[in-house]
Amino acid sequence: MNNDTEKILAVWIEPLGEDYWMNPEERFTIATKTAESGDSDEVPFDVVFHDRGVSVWVNIGYEAVVRDQSGTEVDCGHPS
């Protein structure tokens, strides 16, 4: 996911209720752990764009991991 705007972009990971904030020109990778079988026909995420940012709904797995363009895991929470 890329923030090609000139503003900070809010990204919510649902239904976990986690919020992440992308600076302009920043890039995030969001991944989830799938079941051992990996045979699900369901897509891992649904992405919804709205006037307050982006919501990423996790459909498969128990958690989502958000990483920046360097591969470093990003902490949940508002920017300082």
mmCIF file of the N, C-alpha and C atoms, coordinates in Angstrom:
data_MODEL
# 
_entry.id   MODEL 
# 
loop_
_atom_site.group_PDB 
_atom_site.id 
_atom_site.type_symbol 
_atom_site.label_atom_id 
_atom_site.label_alt_id 
_atom_site.label_comp_id 
_atom_site.label_asym_id 
_atom_site.label_entity_id 
_atom_site.label_seq_id 
_atom_site.pdbx_PDB_ins_code 
_atom_site.Cartn_x 
_atom_site.Cartn_y 
_atom_site.Cartn_z 
_atom_site.occupancy 
_atom_site.B_iso_or_equiv 
_atom_site.pdbx_formal_charge 
_atom_site.auth_seq_id 
_atom_site.auth_comp_id 
_atom_site.auth_asym_id 
_atom_site.auth_atom_id 
_atom_site.pdbx_PDB_model_num 
ATOM 1   N N  . MET A 1 1  ? 0.851   -1.146  0.000  1.00 0.00 ? 1  MET A N  1 
ATOM 2   C CA . MET A 1 1  ? 0.000   0.000   0.000  1.00 0.00 ? 1  MET A CA 1 
ATOM 3   C C  . MET A 1 1  ? 0.908   1.222   0.000  1.00 0.00 ? 1  MET A C  1 
ATOM 4   N N  . ASN A 1 2  ? 0.650   2.165   -0.902 1.00 0.00 ? 2  ASN A N  1 
ATOM 5   C CA . ASN A 1 2  ? 1.452   3.386   -1.029 1.00 0.00 ? 2  ASN A CA 1 
ATOM 6   C C  . ASN A 1 2  ? 0.614   4.616   -0.696 1.00 0.00 ? 2  ASN A C  1 
ATOM 7   N N  . ASN A 1 3  ? 1.225   5.573   -0.019 1.00 0.00 ? 3  ASN A N  1 
ATOM 8   C CA . ASN A 1 3  ? 0.569   6.855   0.225  1.00 0.00 ? 3  ASN A CA 1 
ATOM 9   C C  . ASN A 1 3  ? 1.137   7.860   -0.767 1.00 0.00 ? 3  ASN A C  1 
ATOM 10  N N  . ASP A 1 4  ? 0.462   8.022   -1.875 1.00 0.00 ? 4  ASP A N  1 
ATOM 11  C CA . ASP A 1 4  ? 0.903   8.945   -2.919 1.00 0.00 ? 4  ASP A CA 1 
ATOM 12  C C  . ASP A 1 4  ? 0.273   10.326  -2.774 1.00 0.00 ? 4  ASP A C  1 
ATOM 13  N N  . THR A 1 5  ? -0.161  10.669  -1.572 1.00 0.00 ? 5  THR A N  1 
ATOM 14  C CA . THR A 1 5  ? -0.746  11.984  -1.319 1.00 0.00 ? 5  THR A CA 1 
ATOM 15  C C  . THR A 1 5  ? 0.272   12.861  -0.593 1.00 0.00 ? 5  THR A C  1 
ATOM 16  N N  . GLU A 1 6  ? -0.112  14.087  -0.329 1.00 0.00 ? 6  GLU A N  1 
ATOM 17  C CA . GLU A 1 6  ? 0.742   15.005  0.424  1.00 0.00 ? 6  GLU A CA 1 
ATOM 18  C C  . GLU A 1 6  ? 0.326   15.089  1.888  1.00 0.00 ? 6  GLU A C  1 
ATOM 19  N N  . LYS A 1 7  ? -0.575  14.196  2.314  1.00 0.00 ? 7  LYS A N  1 
ATOM 20  C CA . LYS A 1 7  ? -1.089  14.210  3.681  1.00 0.00 ? 7  LYS A CA 1 
ATOM 21  C C  . LYS A 1 7  ? -0.825  12.868  4.351  1.00 0.00 ? 7  LYS A C  1 
ATOM 22  N N  . ILE A 1 8  ? -0.849  12.875  5.691  1.00 0.00 ? 8  ILE A N  1 
ATOM 23  C CA . ILE A 1 8  ? -0.769  11.625  6.437  1.00 0.00 ? 8  ILE A CA 1 
ATOM 24  C C  . ILE A 1 8  ? -2.043  10.831  6.170  1.00 0.00 ? 8  ILE A C  1 
ATOM 25  N N  . LEU A 1 9  ? -1.903  9.541   5.928  1.00 0.00 ? 9  LEU A N  1 
ATOM 26  C CA . LEU A 1 9  ? -3.034  8.669   5.617  1.00 0.00 ? 9  LEU A CA 1 
ATOM 27  C C  . LEU A 1 9  ? -3.266  7.712   6.777  1.00 0.00 ? 9  LEU A C  1 
ATOM 28  N N  . ALA A 1 10 ? -4.492  7.672   7.283  1.00 0.00 ? 10 ALA A N  1 
ATOM 29  C CA . ALA A 1 10 ? -4.855  6.744   8.349  1.00 0.00 ? 10 ALA A CA 1 
ATOM 30  C C  . ALA A 1 10 ? -5.199  5.386   7.746  1.00 0.00 ? 10 ALA A C  1 
ATOM 31  N N  . VAL A 1 11 ? -4.643  4.330   8.341  1.00 0.00 ? 11 VAL A N  1 
ATOM 32  C CA . VAL A 1 11 ? -4.922  2.960   7.913  1.00 0.00 ? 11 VAL A CA 1 
ATOM 33  C C  . VAL A 1 11 ? -5.387  2.192   9.143  1.00 0.00 ? 11 VAL A C  1 
ATOM 34  N N  . TRP A 1 12 ? -6.591  1.641   9.082  1.00 0.00 ? 12 TRP A N  1 
ATOM 35  C CA . TRP A 1 12 ? -7.125  0.844   10.173 1.00 0.00 ? 12 TRP A CA 1 
ATOM 36  C C  . TRP A 1 12 ? -7.103  -0.622  9.772  1.00 0.00 ? 12 TRP A C  1 
ATOM 37  N N  . ILE A 1 13 ? -6.630  -1.472  10.686 1.00 0.00 ? 13 ILE A N  1 
ATOM 38  C CA . ILE A 1 13 ? -6.674  -2.915  10.488 1.00 0.00 ? 13 ILE A CA 1 
ATOM 39  C C  . ILE A 1 13 ? -7.841  -3.420  11.320 1.00 0.00 ? 13 ILE A C  1 
ATOM 40  N N  . GLU A 1 14 ? -8.833  -3.979  10.646 1.00 0.00 ? 14 GLU A N  1 
ATOM 41  C CA . GLU A 1 14 ? -10.055 -4.448  11.299 1.00 0.00 ? 14 GLU A CA 1 
ATOM 42  C C  . GLU A 1 14 ? -10.194 -5.962  11.116 1.00 0.00 ? 14 GLU A C  1 
ATOM 43  N N  . PRO A 1 15 ? -10.846 -6.657  11.975 1.00 0.00 ? 15 PRO A N  1 
ATOM 44  C CA . PRO A 1 15 ? -11.572 -6.184  13.157 1.00 0.00 ? 15 PRO A CA 1 
ATOM 45  C C  . PRO A 1 15 ? -10.684 -6.021  14.386 1.00 0.00 ? 15 PRO A C  1 
ATOM 46  N N  . LEU A 1 16 ? -9.369  -5.957  14.188 1.00 0.00 ? 16 LEU A N  1 
ATOM 47  C CA . LEU A 1 16 ? -8.435  -5.869  15.309 1.00 0.00 ? 16 LEU A CA 1 
ATOM 48  C C  . LEU A 1 16 ? -8.440  -4.505  15.988 1.00 0.00 ? 16 LEU A C  1 
ATOM 49  N N  . GLY A 1 17 ? -8.929  -3.469  15.284 1.00 0.00 ? 17 GLY A N  1 
ATOM 50  C CA . GLY A 1 17 ? -8.991  -2.135  15.864 1.00 0.00 ? 17 GLY A CA 1 
ATOM 51  C C  . GLY A 1 17 ? -7.634  -1.451  15.963 1.00 0.00 ? 17 GLY A C  1 
ATOM 52  N N  . GLU A 1 18 ? -6.694  -1.835  15.098 1.00 0.00 ? 18 GLU A N  1 
ATOM 53  C CA . GLU A 1 18 ? -5.367  -1.225  15.107 1.00 0.00 ? 18 GLU A CA 1 
ATOM 54  C C  . GLU A 1 18 ? -5.310  -0.082  14.100 1.00 0.00 ? 18 GLU A C  1 
ATOM 55  N N  . ASP A 1 19 ? -4.627  0.997   14.470 1.00 0.00 ? 19 ASP A N  1 
ATOM 56  C CA . ASP A 1 19 ? -4.492  2.138   13.565 1.00 0.00 ? 19 ASP A CA 1 
ATOM 57  C C  . ASP A 1 19 ? -3.015  2.387   13.269 1.00 0.00 ? 19 ASP A C  1 
ATOM 58  N N  . TYR A 1 20 ? -2.758  2.712   12.015 1.00 0.00 ? 20 TYR A N  1 
ATOM 59  C CA . TYR A 1 20 ? -1.407  3.017   11.535 1.00 0.00 ? 20 TYR A CA 1 
ATOM 60  C C  . TYR A 1 20 ? -1.499  4.297   10.722 1.00 0.00 ? 20 TYR A C  1 
ATOM 61  N N  . TRP A 1 21 ? -0.412  5.064   10.697 1.00 0.00 ? 21 TRP A N  1 
ATOM 62  C CA . TRP A 1 21 ? -0.432  6.369   10.042 1.00 0.00 ? 21 TRP A CA 1 
ATOM 63  C C  . TRP A 1 21 ? 0.728   6.446   9.068  1.00 0.00 ? 21 TRP A C  1 
ATOM 64  N N  . MET A 1 22 ? 0.401   6.599   7.794  1.00 0.00 ? 22 MET A N  1 
ATOM 65  C CA . MET A 1 22 ? 1.406   6.629   6.733  1.00 0.00 ? 22 MET A CA 1 
ATOM 66  C C  . MET A 1 22 ? 1.742   8.065   6.364  1.00 0.00 ? 22 MET A C  1 
ATOM 67  N N  . ASN A 1 23 ? 3.015   8.382   6.379  1.00 0.00 ? 23 ASN A N  1 
ATOM 68  C CA . ASN A 1 23 ? 3.467   9.688   5.913  1.00 0.00 ? 23 ASN A CA 1 
ATOM 69  C C  . ASN A 1 23 ? 3.404   9.742   4.389  1.00 0.00 ? 23 ASN A C  1 
ATOM 70  N N  . PRO A 1 24 ? 3.410   10.934  3.812  1.00 0.00 ? 24 PRO A N  1 
ATOM 71  C CA . PRO A 1 24 ? 3.429   11.042  2.354  1.00 0.00 ? 24 PRO A CA 1 
ATOM 72  C C  . PRO A 1 24 ? 4.599   10.249  1.757  1.00 0.00 ? 24 PRO A C  1 
ATOM 73  N N  . GLU A 1 25 ? 4.321   9.583   0.654  1.00 0.00 ? 25 GLU A N  1 
ATOM 74  C CA . GLU A 1 25 ? 5.280   8.771   -0.092 1.00 0.00 ? 25 GLU A CA 1 
ATOM 75  C C  . GLU A 1 25 ? 5.781   7.544   0.671  1.00 0.00 ? 25 GLU A C  1 
ATOM 76  N N  . GLU A 1 26 ? 5.147   7.208   1.780  1.00 0.00 ? 26 GLU A N  1 
ATOM 77  C CA . GLU A 1 26 ? 5.522   6.019   2.536  1.00 0.00 ? 26 GLU A CA 1 
ATOM 78  C C  . GLU A 1 26 ? 4.802   4.802   1.961  1.00 0.00 ? 26 GLU A C  1 
ATOM 79  N N  . ARG A 1 27 ? 5.393   3.622   2.169  1.00 0.00 ? 27 ARG A N  1 
ATOM 80  C CA . ARG A 1 27 ? 4.805   2.381   1.657  1.00 0.00 ? 27 ARG A CA 1 
ATOM 81  C C  . ARG A 1 27 ? 4.744   1.365   2.798  1.00 0.00 ? 27 ARG A C  1 
ATOM 82  N N  . PHE A 1 28 ? 3.591   0.691   2.934  1.00 0.00 ? 28 PHE A N  1 
ATOM 83  C CA . PHE A 1 28 ? 3.407   -0.379  3.911  1.00 0.00 ? 28 PHE A CA 1 
ATOM 84  C C  . PHE A 1 28 ? 3.104   -1.678  3.186  1.00 0.00 ? 28 PHE A C  1 
ATOM 85  N N  . THR A 1 29 ? 3.538   -2.777  3.791  1.00 0.00 ? 29 THR A N  1 
ATOM 86  C CA . THR A 1 29 ? 3.131   -4.113  3.367  1.00 0.00 ? 29 THR A CA 1 
ATOM 87  C C  . THR A 1 29 ? 2.356   -4.714  4.525  1.00 0.00 ? 29 THR A C  1 
ATOM 88  N N  . ILE A 1 30 ? 1.186   -5.253  4.242  1.00 0.00 ? 30 ILE A N  1 
ATOM 89  C CA . ILE A 1 30 ? 0.349   -5.864  5.269  1.00 0.00 ? 30 ILE A CA 1 
ATOM 90  C C  . ILE A 1 30 ? 0.237   -7.343  4.949  1.00 0.00 ? 30 ILE A C  1 
ATOM 91  N N  . ALA A 1 31 ? 0.525   -8.185  5.947  1.00 0.00 ? 31 ALA A N  1 
ATOM 92  C CA . ALA A 1 31 ? 0.478   -9.632  5.751  1.00 0.00 ? 31 ALA A CA 1 
ATOM 93  C C  . ALA A 1 31 ? -0.282  -10.266 6.902  1.00 0.00 ? 31 ALA A C  1 
ATOM 94  N N  . THR A 1 32 ? -0.862  -11.427 6.644  1.00 0.00 ? 32 THR A N  1 
ATOM 95  C CA . THR A 1 32 ? -1.543  -12.191 7.673  1.00 0.00 ? 32 THR A CA 1 
ATOM 96  C C  . THR A 1 32 ? -1.077  -13.625 7.600  1.00 0.00 ? 32 THR A C  1 
ATOM 97  N N  . LYS A 1 33 ? -1.143  -14.300 8.727  1.00 0.00 ? 33 LYS A N  1 
ATOM 98  C CA . LYS A 1 33 ? -0.815  -15.720 8.752  1.00 0.00 ? 33 LYS A CA 1 
ATOM 99  C C  . LYS A 1 33 ? -2.080  -16.493 8.421  1.00 0.00 ? 33 LYS A C  1 
ATOM 100 N N  . THR A 1 34 ? -1.981  -17.390 7.444  1.00 0.00 ? 34 THR A N  1 
ATOM 101 C CA . THR A 1 34 ? -3.138  -18.188 7.055  1.00 0.00 ? 34 THR A CA 1 
ATOM 102 C C  . THR A 1 34 ? -3.088  -19.530 7.766  1.00 0.00 ? 34 THR A C  1 
ATOM 103 N N  . ALA A 1 35 ? -4.179  -20.257 7.687  1.00 0.00 ? 35 ALA A N  1 
ATOM 104 C CA . ALA A 1 35 ? -4.252  -21.582 8.293  1.00 0.00 ? 35 ALA A CA 1 
ATOM 105 C C  . ALA A 1 35 ? -3.187  -22.484 7.686  1.00 0.00 ? 35 ALA A C  1 
ATOM 106 N N  . GLU A 1 36 ? -2.795  -23.503 8.424  1.00 0.00 ? 36 GLU A N  1 
ATOM 107 C CA . GLU A 1 36 ? -1.764  -24.439 7.970  1.00 0.00 ? 36 GLU A CA 1 
ATOM 108 C C  . GLU A 1 36 ? -2.058  -24.993 6.588  1.00 0.00 ? 36 GLU A C  1 
ATOM 109 N N  . SER A 1 37 ? -3.319  -25.329 6.318  1.00 0.00 ? 37 SER A N  1 
ATOM 110 C CA . SER A 1 37 ? -3.665  -25.941 5.034  1.00 0.00 ? 37 SER A CA 1 
ATOM 111 C C  . SER A 1 37 ? -3.511  -24.955 3.885  1.00 0.00 ? 37 SER A C  1 
ATOM 112 N N  . GLY A 1 38 ? -3.797  -23.685 4.142  1.00 0.00 ? 38 GLY A N  1 
ATOM 113 C CA . GLY A 1 38 ? -3.686  -22.675 3.098  1.00 0.00 ? 38 GLY A CA 1 
ATOM 114 C C  . GLY A 1 38 ? -4.640  -22.891 1.940  1.00 0.00 ? 38 GLY A C  1 
ATOM 115 N N  . ASP A 1 39 ? -5.705  -23.672 2.154  1.00 0.00 ? 39 ASP A N  1 
ATOM 116 C CA . ASP A 1 39 ? -6.624  -24.036 1.076  1.00 0.00 ? 39 ASP A CA 1 
ATOM 117 C C  . ASP A 1 39 ? -7.873  -23.169 1.020  1.00 0.00 ? 39 ASP A C  1 
ATOM 118 N N  . SER A 1 40 ? -7.884  -22.058 1.686  1.00 0.00 ? 40 SER A N  1 
ATOM 119 C CA . SER A 1 40 ? -9.078  -21.226 1.712  1.00 0.00 ? 40 SER A CA 1 
ATOM 120 C C  . SER A 1 40 ? -9.290  -20.538 0.369  1.00 0.00 ? 40 SER A C  1 
ATOM 121 N N  . ASP A 1 41 ? -10.552 -20.468 -0.044 1.00 0.00 ? 41 ASP A N  1 
ATOM 122 C CA . ASP A 1 41 ? -10.914 -19.733 -1.256 1.00 0.00 ? 41 ASP A CA 1 
ATOM 123 C C  . ASP A 1 41 ? -11.172 -18.261 -0.951 1.00 0.00 ? 41 ASP A C  1 
ATOM 124 N N  . GLU A 1 42 ? -11.176 -17.917 0.319  1.00 0.00 ? 42 GLU A N  1 
ATOM 125 C CA . GLU A 1 42 ? -11.460 -16.544 0.730  1.00 0.00 ? 42 GLU A CA 1 
ATOM 126 C C  . GLU A 1 42 ? -10.215 -15.664 0.552  1.00 0.00 ? 42 GLU A C  1 
ATOM 127 N N  . VAL A 1 43 ? -10.414 -14.442 0.095  1.00 0.00 ? 43 VAL A N  1 
ATOM 128 C CA . VAL A 1 43 ? -9.291  -13.509 -0.028 1.00 0.00 ? 43 VAL A CA 1 
ATOM 129 C C  . VAL A 1 43 ? -8.827  -13.110 1.371  1.00 0.00 ? 43 VAL A C  1 
ATOM 130 N N  . PRO A 1 44 ? -7.521  -12.888 1.562  1.00 0.00 ? 44 PRO A N  1 
ATOM 131 C CA . PRO A 1 44 ? -7.033  -12.597 2.907  1.00 0.00 ? 44 PRO A CA 1 
ATOM 132 C C  . PRO A 1 44 ? -7.490  -11.252 3.457  1.00 0.00 ? 44 PRO A C  1 
ATOM 133 N N  . PHE A 1 45 ? -7.743  -10.264 2.568  1.00 0.00 ? 45 PHE A N  1 
ATOM 134 C CA . PHE A 1 45 ? -8.126  -8.923  3.009  1.00 0.00 ? 45 PHE A CA 1 
ATOM 135 C C  . PHE A 1 45 ? -9.218  -8.359  2.119  1.00 0.00 ? 45 PHE A C  1 
ATOM 136 N N  . ASP A 1 46 ? -10.022 -7.485  2.702  1.00 0.00 ? 46 ASP A N  1 
ATOM 137 C CA . ASP A 1 46 ? -10.877 -6.574  1.946  1.00 0.00 ? 46 ASP A CA 1 
ATOM 138 C C  . ASP A 1 46 ? -10.374 -5.175  2.272  1.00 0.00 ? 46 ASP A C  1 
ATOM 139 N N  . VAL A 1 47 ? -10.250 -4.334  1.267  1.00 0.00 ? 47 VAL A N  1 
ATOM 140 C CA . VAL A 1 47 ? -9.747  -2.975  1.451  1.00 0.00 ? 47 VAL A CA 1 
ATOM 141 C C  . VAL A 1 47 ? -10.864 -1.999  1.121  1.00 0.00 ? 47 VAL A C  1 
ATOM 142 N N  . VAL A 1 48 ? -11.135 -1.092  2.058  1.00 0.00 ? 48 VAL A N  1 
ATOM 143 C CA . VAL A 1 48 ? -12.204 -0.114  1.898  1.00 0.00 ? 48 VAL A CA 1 
ATOM 144 C C  . VAL A 1 48 ? -11.603 1.288   2.027  1.00 0.00 ? 48 VAL A C  1 
ATOM 145 N N  . PHE A 1 49 ? -11.775 2.100   0.997  1.00 0.00 ? 49 PHE A N  1 
ATOM 146 C CA . PHE A 1 49 ? -11.315 3.487   1.009  1.00 0.00 ? 49 PHE A CA 1 
ATOM 147 C C  . PHE A 1 49 ? -12.489 4.379   1.401  1.00 0.00 ? 49 PHE A C  1 
ATOM 148 N N  . HIS A 1 50 ? -12.246 5.331   2.299  1.00 0.00 ? 50 HIS A N  1 
ATOM 149 C CA . HIS A 1 50 ? -13.297 6.246   2.738  1.00 0.00 ? 50 HIS A CA 1 
ATOM 150 C C  . HIS A 1 50 ? -12.683 7.603   3.038  1.00 0.00 ? 50 HIS A C  1 
ATOM 151 N N  . ASP A 1 51 ? -13.512 8.573   3.393  1.00 0.00 ? 51 ASP A N  1 
ATOM 152 C CA . ASP A 1 51 ? -13.018 9.942   3.573  1.00 0.00 ? 51 ASP A CA 1 
ATOM 153 C C  . ASP A 1 51 ? -12.101 10.123  4.779  1.00 0.00 ? 51 ASP A C  1 
ATOM 154 N N  . ARG A 1 52 ? -12.018 9.129   5.660  1.00 0.00 ? 52 ARG A N  1 
ATOM 155 C CA . ARG A 1 52 ? -11.152 9.225   6.832  1.00 0.00 ? 52 ARG A CA 1 
ATOM 156 C C  . ARG A 1 52 ? -9.867  8.415   6.683  1.00 0.00 ? 52 ARG A C  1 
ATOM 157 N N  . GLY A 1 53 ? -9.720  7.702   5.562  1.00 0.00 ? 53 GLY A N  1 
ATOM 158 C CA . GLY A 1 53 ? -8.522  6.897   5.350  1.00 0.00 ? 53 GLY A CA 1 
ATOM 159 C C  . GLY A 1 53 ? -8.849  5.593   4.652  1.00 0.00 ? 53 GLY A C  1 
ATOM 160 N N  . VAL A 1 54 ? -8.189  4.532   5.099  1.00 0.00 ? 54 VAL A N  1 
ATOM 161 C CA . VAL A 1 54 ? -8.346  3.208   4.500  1.00 0.00 ? 54 VAL A CA 1 
ATOM 162 C C  . VAL A 1 54 ? -8.561  2.197   5.618  1.00 0.00 ? 54 VAL A C  1 
ATOM 163 N N  . SER A 1 55 ? -9.532  1.305   5.435  1.00 0.00 ? 55 SER A N  1 
ATOM 164 C CA . SER A 1 55 ? -9.725  0.188   6.357  1.00 0.00 ? 55 SER A CA 1 
ATOM 165 C C  . SER A 1 55 ? -9.364  -1.097  5.637  1.00 0.00 ? 55 SER A C  1 
ATOM 166 N N  . VAL A 1 56 ? -8.523  -1.900  6.281  1.00 0.00 ? 56 VAL A N  1 
ATOM 167 C CA . VAL A 1 56 ? -8.135  -3.199  5.748  1.00 0.00 ? 56 VAL A CA 1 
ATOM 168 C C  . VAL A 1 56 ? -8.738  -4.247  6.674  1.00 0.00 ? 56 VAL A C  1 
ATOM 169 N N  . TRP A 1 57 ? -9.694  -5.022  6.144  1.00 0.00 ? 57 TRP A N  1 
ATOM 170 C CA . TRP A 1 57 ? -10.378 -6.040  6.931  1.00 0.00 ? 57 TRP A CA 1 
ATOM 171 C C  . TRP A 1 57 ? -9.686  -7.378  6.731  1.00 0.00 ? 57 TRP A C  1 
ATOM 172 N N  . VAL A 1 58 ? -9.206  -7.975  7.831  1.00 0.00 ? 58 VAL A N  1 
ATOM 173 C CA . VAL A 1 58 ? -8.540  -9.273  7.786  1.00 0.00 ? 58 VAL A CA 1 
ATOM 174 C C  . VAL A 1 58 ? -9.611  -10.357 7.730  1.00 0.00 ? 58 VAL A C  1 
ATOM 175 N N  . ASN A 1 59 ? -9.601  -11.147 6.662  1.00 0.00 ? 59 ASN A N  1 
ATOM 176 C CA . ASN A 1 59 ? -10.578 -12.221 6.499  1.00 0.00 ? 59 ASN A CA 1 
ATOM 177 C C  . ASN A 1 59 ? -10.032 -13.580 6.913  1.00 0.00 ? 59 ASN A C  1 
ATOM 178 N N  . ILE A 1 60 ? -8.720  -13.750 6.827  1.00 0.00 ? 60 ILE A N  1 
ATOM 179 C CA . ILE A 1 60 ? -8.089  -15.039 7.102  1.00 0.00 ? 60 ILE A CA 1 
ATOM 180 C C  . ILE A 1 60 ? -6.969  -14.826 8.104  1.00 0.00 ? 60 ILE A C  1 
ATOM 181 N N  . GLY A 1 61 ? -6.849  -15.743 9.047  1.00 0.00 ? 61 GLY A N  1 
ATOM 182 C CA . GLY A 1 61 ? -5.752  -15.674 10.002 1.00 0.00 ? 61 GLY A CA 1 
ATOM 183 C C  . GLY A 1 61 ? -6.164  -14.975 11.275 1.00 0.00 ? 61 GLY A C  1 
ATOM 184 N N  . TYR A 1 62 ? -5.234  -14.932 12.193 1.00 0.00 ? 62 TYR A N  1 
ATOM 185 C CA . TYR A 1 62 ? -5.528  -14.412 13.522 1.00 0.00 ? 62 TYR A CA 1 
ATOM 186 C C  . TYR A 1 62 ? -4.929  -13.039 13.785 1.00 0.00 ? 62 TYR A C  1 
ATOM 187 N N  . GLU A 1 63 ? -4.024  -12.612 12.915 1.00 0.00 ? 63 GLU A N  1 
ATOM 188 C CA . GLU A 1 63 ? -3.379  -11.324 13.137 1.00 0.00 ? 63 GLU A CA 1 
ATOM 189 C C  . GLU A 1 63 ? -2.849  -10.788 11.816 1.00 0.00 ? 63 GLU A C  1 
ATOM 190 N N  . ALA A 1 64 ? -2.564  -9.513  11.813 1.00 0.00 ? 64 ALA A N  1 
ATOM 191 C CA . ALA A 1 64 ? -1.944  -8.882  10.650 1.00 0.00 ? 64 ALA A CA 1 
ATOM 192 C C  . ALA A 1 64 ? -0.651  -8.228  11.107 1.00 0.00 ? 64 ALA A C  1 
ATOM 193 N N  . VAL A 1 65 ? 0.333   -8.242  10.227 1.00 0.00 ? 65 VAL A N  1 
ATOM 194 C CA . VAL A 1 65 ? 1.618   -7.603  10.492 1.00 0.00 ? 65 VAL A CA 1 
ATOM 195 C C  . VAL A 1 65 ? 1.793   -6.501  9.459  1.00 0.00 ? 65 VAL A C  1 
ATOM 196 N N  . VAL A 1 66 ? 2.137   -5.304  9.920  1.00 0.00 ? 66 VAL A N  1 
ATOM 197 C CA . VAL A 1 66 ? 2.344   -4.162  9.034  1.00 0.00 ? 66 VAL A CA 1 
ATOM 198 C C  . VAL A 1 66 ? 3.831   -3.828  9.045  1.00 0.00 ? 66 VAL A C  1 
ATOM 199 N N  . ARG A 1 67 ? 4.421   -3.741  7.850  1.00 0.00 ? 67 ARG A N  1 
ATOM 200 C CA . ARG A 1 67 ? 5.851   -3.431  7.717  1.00 0.00 ? 67 ARG A CA 1 
ATOM 201 C C  . ARG A 1 67 ? 6.033   -2.214  6.809  1.00 0.00 ? 67 ARG A C  1 
ATOM 202 N N  . ASP A 1 68 ? 7.070   -1.430  7.089  1.00 0.00 ? 68 ASP A N  1 
ATOM 203 C CA . ASP A 1 68 ? 7.377   -0.288  6.230  1.00 0.00 ? 68 ASP A CA 1 
ATOM 204 C C  . ASP A 1 68 ? 8.235   -0.734  5.050  1.00 0.00 ? 68 ASP A C  1 
ATOM 205 N N  . GLN A 1 69 ? 8.658   0.215   4.217  1.00 0.00 ? 69 GLN A N  1 
ATOM 206 C CA . GLN A 1 69 ? 9.383   -0.132  2.994  1.00 0.00 ? 69 GLN A CA 1 
ATOM 207 C C  . GLN A 1 69 ? 10.735  -0.784  3.257  1.00 0.00 ? 69 GLN A C  1 
ATOM 208 N N  . SER A 1 70 ? 11.282  -0.642  4.469  1.00 0.00 ? 70 SER A N  1 
ATOM 209 C CA . SER A 1 70 ? 12.551  -1.294  4.804  1.00 0.00 ? 70 SER A CA 1 
ATOM 210 C C  . SER A 1 70 ? 12.345  -2.700  5.359  1.00 0.00 ? 70 SER A C  1 
ATOM 211 N N  . GLY A 1 71 ? 11.065  -3.077  5.579  1.00 0.00 ? 71 GLY A N  1 
ATOM 212 C CA . GLY A 1 71 ? 10.760  -4.395  6.132  1.00 0.00 ? 71 GLY A CA 1 
ATOM 213 C C  . GLY A 1 71 ? 10.612  -4.407  7.640  1.00 0.00 ? 71 GLY A C  1 
ATOM 214 N N  . THR A 1 72 ? 10.753  -3.245  8.268  1.00 0.00 ? 72 THR A N  1 
ATOM 215 C CA . THR A 1 72 ? 10.626  -3.131  9.717  1.00 0.00 ? 72 THR A CA 1 
ATOM 216 C C  . THR A 1 72 ? 9.158   -3.127  10.116 1.00 0.00 ? 72 THR A C  1 
ATOM 217 N N  . GLU A 1 73 ? 8.825   -3.917  11.145 1.00 0.00 ? 73 GLU A N  1 
ATOM 218 C CA . GLU A 1 73 ? 7.446   -3.939  11.622 1.00 0.00 ? 73 GLU A CA 1 
ATOM 219 C C  . GLU A 1 73 ? 7.079   -2.573  12.197 1.00 0.00 ? 73 GLU A C  1 
ATOM 220 N N  . VAL A 1 74 ? 5.892   -2.092  11.843 1.00 0.00 ? 74 VAL A N  1 
ATOM 221 C CA . VAL A 1 74 ? 5.406   -0.786  12.274 1.00 0.00 ? 74 VAL A CA 1 
ATOM 222 C C  . VAL A 1 74 ? 4.529   -0.976  13.504 1.00 0.00 ? 74 VAL A C  1 
ATOM 223 N N  . ASP A 1 75 ? 4.717   -0.125  14.508 1.00 0.00 ? 75 ASP A N  1 
ATOM 224 C CA . ASP A 1 75 ? 3.896   -0.185  15.712 1.00 0.00 ? 75 ASP A CA 1 
ATOM 225 C C  . ASP A 1 75 ? 2.547   0.469   15.467 1.00 0.00 ? 75 ASP A C  1 
ATOM 226 N N  . CYS A 1 76 ? 1.527   -0.075  16.095 1.00 0.00 ? 76 CYS A N  1 
ATOM 227 C CA . CYS A 1 76 ? 0.189   0.495   16.063 1.00 0.00 ? 76 CYS A CA 1 
ATOM 228 C C  . CYS A 1 76 ? 0.201   1.811   16.837 1.00 0.00 ? 76 CYS A C  1 
ATOM 229 N N  . GLY A 1 77 ? -0.579  2.778   16.367 1.00 0.00 ? 77 GLY A N  1 
ATOM 230 C CA . GLY A 1 77 ? -0.740  4.013   17.123 1.00 0.00 ? 77 GLY A CA 1 
ATOM 231 C C  . GLY A 1 77 ? -0.544  5.259   16.300 1.00 0.00 ? 77 GLY A C  1 
ATOM 232 N N  . HIS A 1 78 ? -0.949  6.361   16.887 1.00 0.00 ? 78 HIS A N  1 
ATOM 233 C CA . HIS A 1 78 ? -0.858  7.666   16.237 1.00 0.00 ? 78 HIS A CA 1 
ATOM 234 C C  . HIS A 1 78 ? 0.594   8.105   16.130 1.00 0.00 ? 78 HIS A C  1 
ATOM 235 N N  . PRO A 1 79 ? 0.908   8.900   15.100 1.00 0.00 ? 79 PRO A N  1 
ATOM 236 C CA . PRO A 1 79 ? 2.287   9.391   14.972 1.00 0.00 ? 79 PRO A CA 1 
ATOM 237 C C  . PRO A 1 79 ? 2.612   10.389  16.078 1.00 0.00 ? 79 PRO A C  1 
ATOM 238 N N  . SER A 1 80 ? 3.882   10.485  16.397 1.00 0.00 ? 80 SER A N  1 
ATOM 239 C CA . SER A 1 80 ? 4.266   11.425  17.462 1.00 0.00 ? 80 SER A CA 1 
ATOM 240 C C  . SER A 1 80 ? 4.545   12.795  16.899 1.00 0.00 ? 80 SER A C  1 
# 
